[in-house]
């Protein structure tokens, strides 16, 4: 039987098309747009009060339009991009022991870092108690009074609830109706479906029959990356608009009022970021300073968009070009990590639950805290990689432990700002994962880089500028 040729992975060609943006110092443009957006937002915001609030709201909506269009354009192709990347990535590895090794490393990394994140968040919040006395700070806010909120009382204990729901949760990982998952934009279901398709592609007996599917995935990737390349040209304008809108709406007064709570979340995220740097130094064998320099552009874009899915193409490019991850491996790992690696989100939610418990005066025993840690670890895996998605998970988890949602309006007031910070940390974790799952001998900085190999004539003509 003739040997089956592995699919020609198209990331090298597609990434070269993004080089113009990088050489044009996209990171510098994003920083300048970020600072300009903060300045404009402060002028329109409630702190200086130069503009009436109703007019500021209208101006903020129009300022946020480029950013919202940018996010909509990226989200439009995120599903085909993620699905085609995973299928091509698995097909490129050829399956076998290499694929199993990557899967074990990925699962171990996600579980350990997510558990560590929840432990950091609960420990900091338990020690500092961010919600103490805050109910006296807002005595007249009717939205914070328990009688004005319809609270769902837990029907069973958290442990019993987890025990009952766990079998259904495991079964629910397998998408039974992929069409419904596509309509609902259920990224976890789409990722699982793509994983099964990719594995079936490399394990099928008649691999020649799967070649059209691989070719279709390559075409989907080509189209998706073309759309992404167009959207990335407007990234600085999108960053300016999103930051200006956020600052104009919230101002800085909200941060002052909730400085302790925000400080705990940001401190915990800084600890988690330090943990990632230790991991990339010890397991990834990469200087942490060089790592930070390599990932700063992705971090800035993730911070401004609050969506790890929106920066997925740039994350892939950075993993391939700067962290020396093989293109096929990055194509499989990054979409999966963007969906399940949410340690920053788990840390934020653990602090928020302690904050809500302090405001309402609800005691949480050490056993409750352990169950909170387990629950948030599971809930954060597969959380939608989109702005504000964690609020629903937070409310559901808090209610299941009998914590009233009296302080939820305060949490929502600063959620956008903290969402930006935890997205930055989540994306950093994705890039650390790309580095450590790459076998040492396959890192392209330790072997001749494939980009330096002679390029066939037809590929050169295809990539040449018009």
Secondary structure as UniProt FT lines:
FT   HELIX           11..16
FT   TURN            17..18
FT   HELIX           19..23
FT   TURN            24..25
FT   HELIX           26..44
FT   TURN            46..48
FT   HELIX           53..63
FT   HELIX           65..93
FT   HELIX           96..128
FT   TURN            130..133
FT   HELIX           134..137
FT   TURN            138..140
FT   HELIX           142..144
FT   HELIX           146..148
FT   HELIX           158..172
FT   HELIX           178..184
FT   HELIX           187..203
FT   HELIX           207..210
FT   HELIX           211..232
FT   TURN            233..234
FT   HELIX           235..250
FT   TURN            251..252
FT   HELIX           253..257
FT   HELIX           259..282
FT   HELIX           288..305
FT   TURN            308..311
FT   HELIX           312..321
FT   HELIX           327..340
FT   HELIX           343..360
FT   HELIX           366..380
FT   TURN            381..382
FT   TURN            387..389
FT   HELIX           390..400
FT   TURN            401..402
FT   TURN            406..407
FT   HELIX           408..413
FT   HELIX           415..437
FT   HELIX           440..442
FT   TURN            444..446
FT   HELIX           450..452
FT   HELIX           457..463
//
